[in-house]
Amino acid sequence: MDTDKEIFDGKTFSSLAKDIYFNSTRKSAQIDQLIKDLRTMVKDAGSATVIAPMIKDYIDVSVKNDDQLIKLSAVLQRFLSGSSSSEDGGGDGGGLTEIEKEQLLQNVKKEVEEISKTDGVIEKDFEKIKNDSESV
């Protein structure tokens, strides 16, 4: 499998895999920091009932994003394996026609855009909560 084949606009499979790893690692560190920051804001049971669901939501979104990225990489891996075997004359491209391959790439682009949007929203929320906790 050619991991350096460009998927779209300067993105290769290997660079996507690196992004998945580093995003997941960064999100984990951010969530840990957020929990530490929010823990200082918990003064009583009432504040805990407000803050705990927020932490759960951020963790859930992060896990879902990671899951989507992993599924996306599996599809891309299949696509690239099919493309390389097709180019080598060793097969029919993994059973995918050129139209199906193009549709997969379009779906990949859409998923990456959705994940980027969600990531941006989470980043803004993290910053807002961090700024709010610093001002307390």
C-alpha positions as CSV (number, residue, x, y, z in Angstrom):
1,M,0.0,0.0,0.0
2,D,1.3,3.4,-1.0
3,T,0.9,5.6,2.2
4,D,2.4,8.6,0.4
5,K,-0.3,8.8,-2.3
6,E,-2.1,12.1,-2.1
7,I,-5.7,11.7,-0.9
8,F,-6.7,15.3,-1.3
9,D,-5.1,18.8,-1.1
10,G,-1.7,17.8,0.2
11,K,-3.1,15.1,2.6
12,T,-1.6,11.6,2.3
13,F,-2.7,8.5,4.2
14,S,0.4,8.6,6.4
15,S,-0.2,12.3,7.2
16,L,-3.8,11.5,8.0
17,A,-2.7,8.7,10.4
18,K,-0.3,11.1,12.1
19,D,-3.1,13.7,12.5
20,I,-5.4,11.0,14.0
21,Y,-2.7,10.1,16.5
22,F,-1.7,13.6,17.5
23,N,-5.3,14.9,17.6
24,S,-6.3,12.0,19.9
25,T,-3.3,12.6,22.1
26,R,-3.9,16.4,22.2
27,K,-7.6,15.9,23.0
28,S,-6.7,13.6,25.8
29,A,-4.4,16.2,27.4
30,Q,-6.9,18.9,26.9
31,I,-9.7,16.9,28.5
32,D,-7.4,16.1,31.5
33,Q,-6.6,19.8,31.9
34,L,-10.3,20.7,31.5
35,I,-11.2,18.2,34.2
36,K,-8.6,19.7,36.5
37,D,-9.8,23.2,35.9
38,L,-13.4,22.3,36.3
39,R,-12.7,20.4,39.5
40,T,-11.6,23.6,41.2
41,M,-15.0,25.1,40.2
42,V,-16.9,22.4,42.0
43,K,-17.9,23.9,45.4
44,D,-21.1,22.0,46.2
45,A,-23.4,19.3,44.9
46,G,-25.3,21.9,42.7
47,S,-22.2,23.0,40.8
48,A,-21.1,19.4,40.4
49,T,-24.4,18.5,38.8
50,V,-23.8,21.3,36.2
51,I,-20.2,20.6,35.5
52,A,-20.2,16.7,35.4
53,P,-22.5,16.5,32.3
54,M,-20.3,19.0,30.5
55,I,-17.2,16.9,31.1
56,K,-19.1,13.8,29.9
57,D,-20.2,15.5,26.8
58,Y,-16.7,16.6,25.9
59,I,-15.4,13.1,26.4
60,D,-18.2,11.6,24.3
61,V,-17.6,14.0,21.4
62,S,-13.9,13.3,21.5
63,V,-14.4,9.5,21.5
64,K,-16.9,9.8,18.6
65,N,-14.5,11.9,16.6
66,D,-11.7,9.5,17.2
67,D,-13.9,6.6,16.2
68,Q,-14.9,8.4,13.0
69,L,-11.3,9.1,12.1
70,I,-10.4,5.4,12.7
71,K,-13.3,4.3,10.5
72,L,-12.2,6.8,7.9
73,S,-8.6,5.6,7.9
74,A,-9.8,2.0,7.4
75,V,-11.8,3.0,4.4
76,L,-8.9,4.9,3.0
77,Q,-6.6,2.0,3.6
78,R,-8.9,-0.3,1.7
79,F,-9.1,2.3,-1.1
80,L,-5.3,2.8,-1.3
81,S,-4.7,-1.0,-1.2
82,G,-7.1,-1.5,-4.0
83,S,-5.6,1.3,-6.0
84,S,-2.0,0.0,-5.6
85,S,-3.0,-3.6,-6.6
86,S,-4.9,-2.2,-9.5
87,E,-1.9,-0.1,-10.7
88,D,0.4,-3.1,-10.3
89,G,-1.8,-5.2,-12.5
90,G,-2.6,-7.5,-9.6
91,G,-6.3,-7.0,-9.4
92,D,-9.4,-5.0,-10.0
93,G,-8.7,-2.3,-7.5
94,G,-10.2,-4.0,-4.5
95,G,-13.5,-4.4,-6.2
96,L,-14.1,-0.7,-6.5
97,T,-14.8,1.1,-9.7
98,E,-13.3,4.5,-10.4
99,I,-16.7,6.0,-9.7
100,E,-16.9,4.3,-6.3
101,K,-13.3,5.4,-5.5
102,E,-14.3,9.0,-6.3
103,Q,-17.4,8.7,-4.2
104,L,-15.3,7.4,-1.3
105,L,-12.9,10.2,-1.6
106,Q,-15.7,12.7,-1.6
107,N,-17.1,11.1,1.5
108,V,-13.7,11.2,3.1
109,K,-13.5,14.9,2.4
110,K,-16.9,15.5,3.9
111,E,-16.1,13.6,7.0
112,V,-12.8,15.4,7.5
113,E,-14.6,18.8,7.1
114,E,-17.3,17.7,9.7
115,I,-14.6,16.6,12.1
116,S,-12.7,19.8,11.7
117,K,-15.9,21.8,12.4
118,T,-16.7,19.8,15.5
119,D,-13.1,20.1,16.6
120,G,-13.3,23.9,16.2
121,V,-16.4,24.1,18.4
122,I,-14.8,22.0,21.1
123,E,-11.7,24.2,21.0
124,K,-13.8,27.3,21.5
125,D,-15.6,25.7,24.4
126,F,-12.4,24.6,26.0
127,E,-11.0,28.1,25.7
128,K,-14.2,29.7,27.1
129,I,-14.2,27.3,30.1
130,K,-10.5,27.8,30.6
131,N,-10.9,31.6,30.5
132,D,-13.9,31.4,32.9
133,S,-12.0,29.2,35.4
134,E,-9.0,31.6,35.3
135,S,-11.2,34.6,36.0
136,V,-12.8,32.9,39.1
